[in-house]
């Protein structure tokens, strides 16, 4: 059915009867927006101070992230390659996923097996 200028719009909308999932979406989206703005502003302000501060910040942030992943037993990634290759690939993939999530705020990477849930 096509809508014309004189036809009525549907009376109900998504906000009339919010489901629990809908009520969860708004705060989660707000948290992601605040986190993304905070991360971007931090990098910009550190860039004004010099590149050494950015390097220190990202190094400390990644170190804390990897330490928490290792202490919780979540460090190993889903690829089971065995031996030192598995350690190297887990390290590389954890760092890549963390950096991509920090600077793009892709919702799918906040899965508990990747970054760890709500920021």
N, C-alpha and C positions, 0 to 999 in steps of 0.2 A: 504494500500500500504506500502510495506516495503522499507526502504532506503538501498541501497547498496553503496559500495565504489565509484562507478562511477556515481551515480545519483546526480542530482543537488539539492542543498538546496533551500528552498523557498527564494525568493528575498526580500520580505517584512518582517519587524519585528515590534515589538510593538513600537519601538522608532521612526519609520518613520512618523507615523501620531498620535502623542499623543492626547488623549482625555483630557478634563478638569479633569477627575478623575485620569488619569495617571499623569498629571502635579501636582496634589495635593498629590499623594502618596509619591513621593520622599521627599518633605519637611517635611511631617508628619512623615515618617520613620526616617528622620534625627533628628527631635525634640525628638522622643521617644528614640533614641540611645543616644543623648546628655543627656537627663533627667535621663536615667538609669545609664549611666556612672557617672554623677554628684552625684546621690544618693548613688551609691556604694562607690565612692571615699570618700564622706563625712562620711559615716559610718565607713570605714576603718580608716580614719584619727582620727575620734573621738574615735575609739576603742584603738588606740595607746595612747590616753590621759587618758583613763579609762572608765569604764562602766557607771559611773555617767553621763558623758557627752552624751553618746548615749541615756540614759533614758530621760534626759532633752530634747534633740533634738526631739526624737520621740513624747514625751508628748506635747511639744509646737506645733509641726507640726500637730498632731491629733487634738489638741484643736482649732487651727486656722481653720482647715478643717471643724470640726463639727460646729464651730461658724458661718462660712460662709454658710454652708448648712442650719443651723437653721434660720439665718437672711434672706436668700433668699426664705425660705419656702419649701426647698427640703429635709428636715430632715426625714420626714416620709417615710418609705420604702413601697414597694408595698403590703406587707402582712398587711391586716387590721384585727388585732386580738382583738382590743378594749382594753381600759384601760391601766394599767401600763405594761401589757405584750407587747403591741404594742410599747410603748416607749423603753422598754428594748431590744426588738428584733430589732428595728430600730437602736439603738445605737450599738448593737453587730454587725449587718450586715454592717453598714456603716464603722465601724472600720476594720472588716475583709476584705471588698472590698478594702479599702484604703491601708492596709498593703500589700495585695496580689498584687495590681497594682503597688505600689512603688517598690517592689523587684522583680517582674517578667515582668513588662511592657506589660501585656496582652492588646492588642489593644481593645478588645471587652469591657473591663471595663472602657474605656474612654468615654463611652456613656454619654450624658448630664444628664441622670437620675441617673447615678452612680457617677462617679468621676467628670465629668463636662466638657468634651470636650477635645480639644487639650491641652496638658500640658503646 
